[in-house]
């Protein structure tokens, strides 16, 4: 998967640097630094970001930091030669870094800071109300939640738990609804483990109290993902550059103010990364899982929706519940939606 925590040195005429600096400071995975040292780089990398340093010429003493060097130019961008033209920095800077497999993040100009996240255009609210253009499979429903196969199912058994209430994260749910969610999560994990013979990794990308700062195209209505997999969760997440802390799930409500990444491993250990200074790549848990599975190129659900697999997951879930209806608890039988 794409990397962060790299030093990017941009060399160019002093007259070009101010404009370039202003634009590059807007990339969420980049921090512009005024000087170079091991301590400065460590402080930037701690938040899973890249350090960007501007200079008029290159100092070979900087080689010890293994930098990516970009030449700032008044001419056109040349990605192969790492030449950044000053006329289209916003689009060309990520392209150059993409060639080095580096993630610079979304740009602040695309943030939803001034966007009102209403229910009117919310996809998950439309699914709840059965008003989508493409029929969705609601396979399970309780008082406060519904469950659907996840879009972008590059693995078997992908389900999503969605609150019926339009909230930005599960941390913002009232305690009573979180208790309902915990019980629902346990029931669904048990069913998925029986169907796919693998324990379940669960995760959420919380959007903070308002969803402000998320990309304008992001789905901020809370949704919790379930993935049957043998992936060693904490090990792979840490390899990606994030270092979430172990928490008691009963304290989840304390983390609703800011965006967070929540990872629940197969042994029901809850880990959260919630520092507002951290950089969280979009679809990060999906990236980590796809990278571990060796299919990183298909992690993005927008590009690879795998809608045919959603049909299969719904069929497998419903078939299992039909075949085992006599041994399922009554509250589970009453919650399964056997038809769309």
C-alpha positions as CSV (number, residue, x, y, z in Angstrom):
1,X,0.0,0.0,0.0
2,X,1.0,3.6,-0.3
3,X,3.4,4.9,2.2
4,X,3.7,8.0,4.4
5,X,6.5,9.1,6.8
6,X,8.9,10.2,4.1
7,X,10.9,13.4,3.6
8,X,10.1,15.3,0.4
9,X,12.6,18.0,-0.6
10,X,11.5,20.6,-3.2
11,X,14.2,22.5,-4.9
12,X,13.4,25.7,-6.8
13,X,13.8,29.4,-7.4
14,X,13.0,31.4,-4.3
15,X,10.3,33.3,-6.1
16,X,8.3,30.1,-6.8
17,X,8.5,28.7,-3.3
18,X,5.8,30.8,-1.4
19,X,3.0,29.9,-3.8
20,X,4.0,26.2,-3.9
21,X,4.3,26.1,-0.1
22,X,0.8,27.5,0.4
23,X,-0.7,24.8,-1.8
24,X,1.3,21.9,-0.5
25,X,0.5,22.8,3.1
26,X,-3.1,21.9,2.3
27,X,-2.4,18.2,1.7
28,X,-3.5,16.3,4.8
29,X,-0.6,13.9,4.8
30,X,2.1,16.6,4.4
31,X,3.7,19.0,7.0
32,X,6.0,21.7,5.7
33,X,9.1,22.1,7.9
34,X,11.5,25.0,8.2
35,X,14.6,23.0,9.0
36,X,15.8,19.4,9.0
37,X,16.9,17.2,11.9
38,X,16.2,13.7,13.2
39,X,14.0,15.2,15.9
40,X,11.9,17.3,13.5
41,X,11.3,14.4,11.2
42,X,10.4,12.1,14.1
43,X,7.8,14.6,15.2
44,X,6.2,14.7,11.8
45,X,6.3,11.0,11.2
46,X,4.7,10.3,14.6
47,X,1.5,11.7,13.1
48,X,1.8,9.4,10.1
49,X,2.6,12.4,7.8
50,X,5.3,13.3,5.2
51,X,7.7,16.1,5.9
52,X,8.1,18.7,3.0
53,X,11.2,20.9,3.0
54,X,11.9,23.7,0.5
55,X,15.3,24.9,-0.6
56,X,17.0,26.7,-3.4
57,X,19.6,24.0,-3.9
58,X,20.3,20.5,-2.7
59,X,22.6,19.7,0.1
60,X,24.1,16.3,-0.1
61,X,24.2,16.1,3.7
62,X,20.5,15.5,3.4
63,X,21.1,12.1,1.8
64,X,21.1,10.5,5.2
65,X,17.3,11.2,5.4
66,X,16.7,9.2,2.2
67,X,14.6,12.1,0.7
68,X,12.4,12.2,-2.4
69,X,13.7,15.2,-4.4
70,X,11.4,17.3,-6.6
71,X,12.5,20.1,-8.9
72,X,10.2,23.1,-8.9
73,X,10.0,24.7,-12.3
74,X,8.3,27.4,-14.4
75,X,8.0,24.9,-17.2
76,X,5.6,21.9,-17.5
77,X,5.5,19.0,-15.0
78,X,7.4,15.9,-15.9
79,X,6.4,13.1,-13.6
80,X,9.2,10.7,-14.8
81,X,11.9,13.3,-14.0
82,X,10.2,14.5,-10.8
83,X,9.8,18.0,-12.1
84,X,6.9,20.0,-10.7
85,X,5.5,22.8,-12.9
86,X,4.3,25.7,-10.9
87,X,1.1,26.2,-12.9
88,X,-0.7,23.0,-11.8
89,X,0.7,22.1,-8.4
90,X,-2.6,20.9,-6.9
91,X,-3.0,18.1,-9.4
92,X,0.6,17.4,-10.3
93,X,2.2,17.1,-6.9
94,X,0.1,14.0,-5.9
95,X,0.9,12.5,-9.3
96,X,4.7,12.8,-8.8
97,X,4.4,11.3,-5.3
98,X,2.1,8.5,-6.5
99,X,5.0,7.5,-8.9
100,X,7.0,7.0,-5.7
101,X,4.1,5.1,-4.0
102,X,3.7,8.0,-1.5
103,X,0.3,9.1,-0.1
104,X,0.0,12.9,0.3
105,X,-3.7,12.7,1.3
106,X,-6.7,14.7,0.1
107,X,-6.3,18.5,-0.2
108,X,-8.1,20.9,2.2
109,X,-9.7,22.6,-0.7
110,X,-11.9,19.5,-1.1
111,X,-12.8,19.3,2.6
112,X,-16.5,19.3,3.7
113,X,-15.9,22.1,6.2
114,X,-18.6,24.3,4.7
115,X,-20.8,21.4,3.6
116,X,-24.0,20.6,5.6
117,X,-24.3,16.8,5.9
118,X,-28.1,16.5,5.6
119,X,-30.1,13.3,5.4
120,X,-31.6,14.3,2.1
121,X,-28.7,13.1,-0.1
122,X,-27.3,10.5,2.4
123,X,-27.0,7.1,0.7
124,X,-27.3,5.2,3.9
125,X,-30.4,7.1,4.9
126,X,-31.9,6.2,1.5
127,X,-31.1,2.5,2.0
128,X,-32.8,2.7,5.4
129,X,-35.9,4.1,3.7
130,X,-35.7,1.7,0.7
131,X,-35.4,4.7,-1.7
132,X,-32.2,3.8,-3.6
133,X,-32.0,3.6,-7.4
134,X,-30.3,0.2,-7.1
135,X,-32.0,-2.3,-4.7
136,X,-29.9,-3.1,-1.6
137,X,-30.1,-6.2,0.5
138,X,-31.1,-5.4,4.0
139,X,-30.4,-8.8,5.6
140,X,-30.9,-8.0,9.3
141,X,-32.8,-5.3,11.1
142,X,-33.2,-4.3,14.8
143,X,-34.8,-1.3,16.5
144,X,-31.9,1.0,15.9
145,X,-29.8,-0.6,13.1
146,X,-29.9,-2.4,9.8
147,X,-27.3,-4.6,8.2
148,X,-26.3,-4.8,4.5
149,X,-23.6,-6.5,2.5
150,X,-20.8,-4.0,2.0
151,X,-20.0,-2.3,-1.3
152,X,-16.5,-3.3,-2.5
153,X,-16.6,-6.8,-1.2
154,X,-13.1,-8.0,-2.2
155,X,-13.4,-10.7,0.5
156,X,-16.1,-13.1,1.5
157,X,-18.8,-12.3,4.1
158,X,-18.5,-8.5,4.1
159,X,-21.3,-6.9,6.1
160,X,-22.0,-3.4,7.4
161,X,-24.0,-2.4,10.5
162,X,-25.6,1.0,10.0
163,X,-27.4,3.1,12.6
164,X,-30.9,4.2,11.5
165,X,-30.2,7.5,13.1
166,X,-28.1,9.9,11.0
167,X,-25.0,10.2,13.2
168,X,-21.3,10.7,12.2
169,X,-19.9,7.9,14.4
170,X,-20.9,5.1,16.7
171,X,-19.2,7.0,19.5
172,X,-22.0,9.6,19.2
173,X,-24.8,7.1,19.8
174,X,-26.6,7.1,23.1
175,X,-25.5,4.5,25.6
176,X,-28.7,2.5,25.1
177,X,-28.1,2.2,21.4
178,X,-24.5,1.4,21.8
179,X,-25.5,-1.5,24.1
180,X,-27.9,-2.7,21.4
181,X,-25.0,-2.4,18.8
182,X,-22.6,-4.5,21.0
183,X,-25.2,-7.3,21.2
184,X,-25.9,-7.1,17.5
185,X,-22.1,-7.2,16.7
186,X,-21.7,-10.3,18.8
187,X,-24.6,-12.0,17.1
188,X,-23.4,-11.2,13.5
189,X,-19.8,-12.2,14.3
190,X,-21.1,-15.6,15.5
191,X,-23.2,-16.1,12.3
192,X,-20.3,-15.1,10.0
193,X,-17.9,-17.3,11.8
194,X,-20.2,-20.3,11.2
195,X,-20.7,-19.5,7.5
196,X,-17.1,-18.7,6.6
197,X,-15.1,-20.6,9.2
198,X,-13.1,-17.5,10.1
199,X,-13.2,-15.2,13.0
200,X,-14.2,-11.6,12.3
201,X,-12.3,-8.3,12.1
202,X,-14.5,-5.3,12.6
203,X,-13.7,-1.6,12.0
204,X,-15.1,1.9,11.7
205,X,-13.8,5.1,10.3
206,X,-15.5,7.7,12.6
207,X,-16.2,11.1,11.1
208,X,-16.2,13.2,14.3
209,X,-19.1,15.2,15.6
210,X,-19.9,17.1,12.4
211,X,-18.0,15.4,9.6
212,X,-16.1,18.6,9.1
213,X,-12.7,18.0,7.4
214,X,-13.7,14.8,5.7
215,X,-13.6,14.8,1.9
216,X,-16.7,16.3,0.3
217,X,-17.6,13.0,-1.3
218,X,-17.1,10.9,1.9
219,X,-20.1,9.0,3.3
220,X,-20.1,10.4,6.9
221,X,-23.2,8.6,8.1
222,X,-21.7,6.0,10.5
223,X,-21.3,2.4,9.4
224,X,-19.4,-0.5,11.0
225,X,-17.6,-3.0,8.8
226,X,-17.3,-6.8,9.4
227,X,-14.7,-8.9,7.7
228,X,-14.1,-12.6,8.2
229,X,-10.3,-12.9,8.0
230,X,-7.2,-14.4,9.7
231,X,-5.3,-11.1,9.3
232,X,-3.3,-10.2,12.4
233,X,-5.0,-6.9,12.9
234,X,-2.8,-4.9,15.2
235,X,0.4,-6.0,13.6
236,X,-0.8,-5.0,10.1
237,X,-2.2,-1.7,11.2
238,X,1.0,-0.8,12.9
239,X,3.0,-1.7,9.8
240,X,0.9,0.8,7.9
241,X,2.1,3.6,10.1
242,X,-0.7,4.0,12.7
243,X,-0.4,3.0,16.3
244,X,-3.9,2.7,17.9
245,X,-4.4,2.4,21.6
246,X,-6.3,-0.4,23.4
247,X,-9.5,0.9,24.9
248,X,-12.5,-0.5,26.8
249,X,-15.4,-0.5,24.4
250,X,-17.6,0.9,27.1
251,X,-15.6,4.1,26.8
252,X,-16.2,4.5,23.1
253,X,-18.5,7.5,23.8
254,X,-15.5,9.5,24.9
255,X,-14.2,9.6,21.3
256,X,-17.0,11.3,19.4
257,X,-15.6,14.8,19.0
258,X,-12.9,14.1,16.3
259,X,-12.4,11.6,13.5
260,X,-11.0,8.3,14.5
261,X,-10.0,4.8,13.2
262,X,-11.4,2.0,15.2
263,X,-10.2,-1.6,14.8
264,X,-11.7,-4.6,16.7
265,X,-9.6,-7.7,16.3
266,X,-10.8,-11.3,16.2
267,X,-10.4,-11.7,20.0
268,X,-12.6,-8.6,20.6
269,X,-9.8,-6.3,21.5
270,X,-10.8,-2.7,20.7
271,X,-8.0,-0.4,19.3
272,X,-8.5,3.3,18.4
273,X,-6.4,6.0,16.8
274,X,-8.0,9.3,17.6
275,X,-5.4,12.1,17.7
276,X,-6.8,15.0,15.7
277,X,-3.3,15.6,14.4
278,X,-2.9,12.2,12.9
279,X,-3.3,11.5,9.2
280,X,-5.8,8.7,8.4
281,X,-5.8,7.5,4.8
282,X,-9.2,7.1,3.3
283,X,-10.6,3.5,3.6
284,X,-7.5,2.8,5.7
285,X,-8.7,-0.6,7.2
286,X,-9.7,-1.8,3.8
287,X,-6.3,-0.8,2.4
288,X,-4.6,-2.7,5.2
289,X,-6.7,-5.8,4.6
290,X,-6.3,-5.7,0.9
291,X,-2.6,-5.3,1.2
292,X,-2.3,-8.3,3.6
293,X,-4.4,-10.4,1.2
294,X,-2.2,-9.4,-1.8
295,X,-5.0,-7.6,-3.7
296,X,-4.3,-4.0,-2.8
297,X,-5.2,-2.7,-6.3
298,X,-8.9,-3.5,-5.6
299,X,-9.4,-2.0,-2.1
300,X,-11.3,1.1,-3.3
301,X,-15.0,0.4,-3.3
302,X,-15.8,3.4,-5.5
303,X,-13.7,1.9,-8.3
304,X,-14.4,-1.8,-7.5
305,X,-17.9,-2.1,-6.1
306,X,-18.3,-5.8,-6.7
307,X,-22.1,-5.6,-6.6
308,X,-22.4,-9.2,-7.8
309,X,-20.6,-10.3,-4.6
310,X,-23.1,-8.4,-2.5
311,X,-25.8,-10.6,-4.0
312,X,-23.9,-13.7,-3.0
313,X,-23.2,-12.5,0.5
314,X,-26.9,-11.8,1.1
315,X,-27.9,-15.2,-0.3
316,X,-25.3,-17.0,1.9
317,X,-26.4,-15.1,5.0
318,X,-30.1,-15.8,4.4
319,X,-29.6,-19.4,3.5
320,X,-27.6,-20.1,6.7
321,X,-30.3,-18.5,8.8
322,X,-33.1,-20.4,7.0
323,X,-31.3,-23.7,7.4
324,X,-30.5,-23.1,11.1
325,X,-33.7,-21.3,12.1
326,X,-34.6,-23.9,14.7
327,X,-31.4,-23.4,16.7
328,X,-31.0,-19.6,16.3
329,X,-32.2,-17.5,19.3
330,X,-35.7,-16.1,18.8
331,X,-34.4,-12.4,18.7
332,X,-32.1,-13.4,15.8
333,X,-34.8,-15.2,13.9
334,X,-37.1,-12.2,14.3
335,X,-34.3,-9.8,13.0
336,X,-33.3,-11.7,9.8
337,X,-34.8,-10.2,6.7
338,X,-35.2,-13.1,4.3
339,X,-36.4,-11.0,1.4
340,X,-35.6,-7.6,0.1
